[in-house]
Amino acid sequence: MVKTISYDPTKRRLRGEEMLKIDQELKVEIEAIGRKGDGITKINGHTIFIQGGEVEIGKTYNIKIIKICPKFSFADLIGVI
């Protein structure tokens, strides 16, 4: 199951109960592959680039947030679900 959370770039925090945090682990589904082979997913419009391994569109992965920016974030691949 993909965790659904939203992001407010003006506050650099998520709306609702949860904030996106460094070292936070999430389960996400890959929506696209970037030109460098990184996985790309979105959580309520906030783009997350996933590095550190080969990914496939449509598969679900565990990721760990490593950097948060106002319009996008970066995460490391932890494993396949």
Summary of the structure (lengths in Angstrom):
residues: 81
radius of gyration: 11.6
end to end distance: 9.8
largest distance: 33.6
contacts: 215
relative contact order: 0.27
helix: 0%
strand: 52%
